[in-house]
Amino acid sequence: METRIRLSLFNVIVFVVFCVSDSYCDTIKRKVHTECLQPTILPENVTFLNMFYTRANGPDDTLHYITSTYGLLSILVAKTDNGVECNINWKNFFSNNLTDVAHSITFTKSPHYVYGIQFLQLIEYDDPEDKADLDKANPNSTHKYNLSSDVPWTNSSLYSDLSKNEIVFKVNENYTESETGETMTFLPGGSLDFKVRVSGEADRATSLPHLQQTANTTEVDVIMNHILAHYDNARYGLEISYITTNLDQVAGSIHLNTKTSIDDEHTPGVFQIIDISVNMTPTSFIQWKPVCYKSPNRAMKTATKVKNYPLSYDDNITCNVNAKRNILYAYFGEAMCSSTDYKMALFNVSFGLSQDKFYTHTNYSAWSFILGYGEVPSEKISLIIIIIISIGLGVPVLLILFGGLGALVHKKKRDDKSKNTAVN
């Protein structure tokens, strides 16, 4: 009986340690399935759609992910009851009339929560003074590439692995934007890649920075591989917009938060984690660590900094006519331009650290982040570290205890022997 009690207590302790040390208590697992979305007949000017639908069924709800490069590279996520279906009115979706495009993506029952992101621009800037600060870049030495319909995206079906719920959006052909005249050129074998993966369970990303994922998160990798820069001291950045359901009808409560951890076990040399989230419950969020990598071989020696900038709340940038032809506008409609119905924020990140020899040193940069719903993941000390610390602190304590106990027993025996000798 005593042995059984001890075993039960041991099991409880192990379970608690696992829960405290990482996300092992998140036992929710979603059944994830990804498919390509495309109507039977495409418009004459559309060769392929590059639209994907991922359904992640959980025990109590379903997450719907729609990703596409149509109009503007975007990701839309909706949380609904189980059994709810996503519908697309293709005629309206492809209409030249924006009134028709609005709400051409619907659900058979209103979602509980909806959020999404749009990748607006890839920004290249000259950094002759090696400041690694996008805000201090000379506008005359800056090139901005709109990630819109002018981009000759490849057919994602050729590069994606839908059996693993991995979608790859890739551009590897030189092109010139019709609106700005900007030209993006690639070196041999070069490309700009956006990789999206839904896991459906608590996990760590397999490659650095090993971001913590839950059943409600999506991992996104942005890879700038052998883009021909305009400058020897070139650096790159991204402009991204984030929109989310406004449940409490309070405007301007999207915040950028920086948290510090004492543990760099999963990402050596990095002790910070950054998120953009909404000050309400439930919430959606974007999260990353301020690090990117200058080589496909991600390691501490190839790491450099990701710098973030203050949030902007300028609706005009994401609500102009050119920015509306995408999946986010197809769901939200004009309401996405209203701070009453939805919350929206823009943010920039730039890649590189002073004295890291600029992008042109390796012509490669890779950044990872997660997009999610629910509680924002926090870094916790892992089970291995807890065991090591416990052994490091526990062994000396045990030695002292057993040493002291042994000394007491020895003294007791010696005193008893002395008493017996005296009696005799």
RASUL-V862291 format. One record per pair of residues at least 6 apart in sequence whose C-alpha atoms are under 8 Angstrom apart, sorted by sequence separation. I is the first residue (numbers start at 1). J is the second residue. If there is no record, write none. Layout:
((I;J) (I;J))
This chain:
((18;24) (19;25) (42;48) (56;62) (57;63) (67;73) (68;74) (95;101) (160;166) (161;167) (176;182) (177;183) (204;210) (205;211) (213;219) (264;270) (277;283) (278;284) (293;299) (317;323) (318;324) (324;330) (335;341) (336;342) (352;358) (359;365) (18;25) (55;62) (56;63) (67;74) (68;75) (93;100) (94;101) (160;167) (176;183) (204;211) (205;212) (264;271) (277;284) (278;285) (295;302) (329;336) (335;342) (336;343) (352;359) (55;63) (56;64) (67;75) (92;100) (93;101) (159;167) (160;168) (175;183) (176;184) (204;212) (205;213) (263;271) (277;285) (294;302) (336;344) (55;64) (66;75) (67;76) (92;101) (93;102) (125;134) (159;168) (174;183) (175;184) (203;212) (204;213) (262;271) (276;285) (277;286) (293;302) (294;303) (38;48) (54;64) (55;65) (65;75) (66;76) (127;137) (159;169) (174;184) (175;185) (202;212) (203;213) (261;271) (275;285) (276;286) (293;303) (294;304) (38;49) (53;64) (54;65) (65;76) (66;77) (93;104) (126;137) (156;167) (174;185) (202;213) (203;214) (260;271) (261;272) (275;286) (276;287) (292;303) (293;304) (37;49) (53;65) (54;66) (64;76) (65;77) (92;104) (93;105) (125;137) (126;138) (156;168) (173;185) (174;186) (201;213) (202;214) (260;272) (261;273) (275;287) (291;303) (292;304) (37;50) (38;51) (52;65) (53;66) (64;77) (65;78) (125;138) (156;169) (173;186) (201;214) (202;215) (259;272) (260;273) (274;287) (275;288) (291;304) (292;305) (36;50) (37;51) (52;66) (53;67) (63;77) (64;78) (90;104) (155;169) (156;170) (172;186) (200;214) (201;215) (205;219) (258;272) (259;273) (273;287) (274;288) (291;305) (292;306) (351;365) (36;51) (37;52) (51;66) (52;67) (63;78) (64;79) (89;104) (126;141) (154;169) (155;170) (200;215) (201;216) (258;273) (259;274) (273;288) (274;289) (290;305) (291;306) (36;52) (37;53) (51;67) (52;68) (63;79) (64;80) (88;104) (89;105) (125;141) (126;142) (153;169) (154;170) (199;215) (200;216) (258;274) (273;289) (274;290) (290;306) (35;52) (36;53) (51;68) (62;79) (63;80) (88;105) (125;142) (153;170) (154;171) (172;189) (200;217) (257;274) (258;275) (272;289) (273;290) (289;306) (290;307) (319;336) (34;52) (35;53) (50;68) (51;69) (61;79) (62;80) (87;105) (88;106) (124;142) (125;143) (153;171) (154;172) (172;190) (173;191) (199;217) (256;274) (257;275) (272;290) (290;308) (319;337) (34;53) (35;54) (49;68) (50;69) (51;70) (61;80) (62;81) (86;105) (87;106) (123;142) (124;143) (152;171) (153;172) (172;191) (198;217) (199;218) (256;275) (257;276) (270;289) (318;337) (34;54) (49;69) (50;70) (61;81) (62;82) (86;106) (87;107) (123;143) (124;144) (151;171) (152;172) (171;191) (172;192) (198;218) (256;276) (257;277) (270;290) (33;54) (34;55) (49;70) (60;81) (61;82) (62;83) (86;107) (87;108) (123;144) (152;173) (170;191) (171;192) (197;218) (198;219) (255;276) (256;277) (270;291) (316;337) (32;54) (33;55) (60;82) (62;84) (64;86) (85;107) (86;108) (122;144) (123;145) (170;192) (171;193) (196;218) (197;219) (254;276) (255;277) (315;337) (32;55) (33;56) (84;107) (85;108) (121;144) (122;145) (152;175) (170;193) (196;219) (197;220) (254;277) (255;278) (315;338) (31;55) (32;56) (58;82) (84;108) (85;109) (121;145) (122;146) (151;175) (169;193) (170;194) (195;219) (196;220) (254;278) (255;279) (31;56) (32;57) (57;82) (84;109) (121;146) (122;147) (150;175) (168;193) (169;194) (195;220) (196;221) (253;278) (254;279) (30;56) (31;57) (120;146) (121;147) (150;176) (151;177) (168;194) (169;195) (194;220) (195;221) (253;279) (30;57) (31;58) (120;147) (150;177) (168;195) (194;221) (195;222) (30;58) (119;147) (120;148) (150;178) (167;195) (168;196) (193;221) (194;222) (29;58) (30;59) (80;109) (166;195) (167;196) (193;222) (194;223) (315;344) (28;58) (80;110) (81;111) (166;196) (167;197) (192;222) (193;223) (28;59) (80;111) (81;112) (146;177) (166;197) (192;223) (193;224) (269;300) (313;344) (314;345) (79;111) (80;112) (145;177) (165;197) (166;198) (191;223) (192;224) (193;225) (248;280) (268;300) (313;345) (314;346) (78;111) (79;112) (80;113) (164;197) (165;198) (191;224) (192;225) (312;345) (313;346) (78;112) (79;113) (165;199) (191;225) (311;345) (312;346) (78;113) (79;114) (190;225) (191;226) (192;227) (311;346) (312;347) (78;114) (190;226) (191;227) (311;347) (77;114) (78;115) (145;182) (189;226) (190;227) (310;347) (311;348) (76;114) (77;115) (144;182) (188;226) (309;347) (310;348) (76;115) (77;116) (143;182) (145;184) (187;226) (308;347) (309;348) (76;116) (186;226) (187;227) (244;284) (308;348) (309;349) (75;116) (76;117) (186;227) (187;228) (308;349) (74;116) (75;117) (185;227) (186;228) (307;349) (308;350) (74;117) (75;118) (184;227) (185;228) (306;349) (307;350) (74;118) (184;228) (185;229) (306;350) (307;351) (73;118) (74;119) (306;351) (307;352) (72;118) (73;119) (305;351) (306;352) (72;119) (73;120) (304;351) (305;352) (306;353) (72;120) (304;352) (305;353) (304;353) (39;90) (43;94) (304;356) (256;310) (256;311) (210;266) (255;311) (209;266) (210;267) (208;266) (209;267) (208;267) (292;351) (292;352) (252;313) (294;359) (295;362) (294;362) (296;364) (294;363) (295;364) (294;364) (295;365) (296;366) (293;364) (294;365) (295;366) (293;365) (294;366) (292;365) (293;366) (73;147) (292;366) (293;367) (72;147) (73;148) (292;367) (72;148) (291;367) (292;368) (71;148) (72;149) (211;288) (241;318) (70;148) (71;149) (211;289) (69;148) (70;149) (69;149) (209;289) (288;368) (289;369) (288;369) (209;291) (287;369) (288;370) (286;369) (287;370) (69;153) (286;370) (287;371) (286;371) (285;371) (286;372) (252;339) (284;371) (285;372) (251;339) (284;372) (285;373) (251;340) (254;343) (284;373) (208;298) (250;340) (253;343) (254;344) (283;373) (284;374) (207;298) (208;299) (249;340) (252;343) (254;345) (282;373) (283;374) (285;376) (249;341) (251;343) (282;374) (283;375) (284;376) (243;336) (249;342) (281;374) (282;375) (246;340) (246;341) (245;341) (246;342) (245;342) (246;343) (244;342) (245;343) (243;342) (244;343) (69;169) (243;343) (244;344) (243;344) (242;344) (243;345) (130;233) (132;235) (134;237) (241;344) (242;345) (241;345) (242;346) (50;155) (124;229) (126;231) (128;233) (241;346) (50;156) (125;231) (126;232) (127;233) (240;346) (241;347) (48;155) (50;157) (126;233) (127;234) (239;346) (240;347) (126;234) (127;235) (239;347) (240;348) (125;234) (126;235) (239;348) (124;234) (125;235) (238;348) (239;349) (54;165) (124;235) (125;236) (237;348) (238;349) (124;236) (237;349) (238;350) (123;236) (124;237) (237;350) (122;236) (123;237) (236;350) (237;351) (52;167) (122;237) (123;238) (235;350) (236;351) (122;238) (123;239) (235;351) (236;352) (263;379) (121;238) (122;239) (235;352) (263;380) (120;238) (121;239) (261;379) (263;381) (50;169) (119;238) (120;239) (121;240) (261;380) (119;239) (120;240) (36;157) (119;240) (120;241) (118;240) (119;241) (117;240) (118;241) (235;358) (236;359) (117;241) (118;242) (233;357) (234;358) (235;359) (117;242) (233;358) (234;359) (116;242) (117;243) (232;358) (233;359) (234;360) (35;162) (115;242) (116;243) (233;360) (34;162) (115;243) (116;244) (232;360) (33;162) (34;163) (115;244) (33;163) (114;244) (115;245) (34;165) (113;244) (114;245) (229;360) (33;165) (113;245) (32;165) (228;363) (227;363) (226;363) (227;364) (225;363) (226;364) (224;363) (225;364) (224;364) (225;365) (223;364) (224;365) (223;365) (224;366) (223;366) (54;198) (56;200) (222;366) (223;367) (221;366) (222;367) (221;367) (222;368) (221;368) (220;368) (221;369) (219;368) (220;369) (219;369) (220;370) (219;370) (220;371) (218;370) (219;371) (63;216) (217;370) (218;371) (217;371) (218;372) (217;372) (216;372) (217;373) (213;370) (216;373) (211;369) (216;374) (209;368) (211;370) (214;377) (213;377) (212;377) (32;198) (32;199) (212;379) (32;200) (31;200) (115;284) (30;200) (29;200) (30;201) (29;201) (28;201) (29;202) (27;201) (28;202) (133;307) (26;201) (27;202) (148;323) (26;202) (24;202) (23;202) (23;203) (30;215) (29;215) (28;215) (26;214) (26;215) (23;214) (116;328) (134;350) (133;350) (132;350) (132;351) (132;352) (132;353) (105;327) (131;353) (132;354) (131;354) (101;325) (130;354) (105;330) (106;331) (130;355) (98;324) (103;329) (104;330) (105;331) (98;325) (102;329) (103;330) (104;331) (101;329) (102;330) (103;331) (101;330) (102;331) (103;332) (102;332) (103;333) (102;333) (101;333) (102;334) (93;330) (71;322) (72;323) (76;327) (71;323) (74;326) (75;327) (76;328) (71;324) (72;325) (73;326) (74;327) (75;328) (71;325) (72;326) (74;328) (70;325) (71;326) (70;326) (71;327) (69;326) (70;327) (68;326) (68;327) (67;327) (66;327) (22;379) (22;380) (21;380) (22;381) (20;380) (21;381) (22;382) (20;381) (21;382) (22;383) (21;383) (18;382) (18;383) (21;386) (17;383))
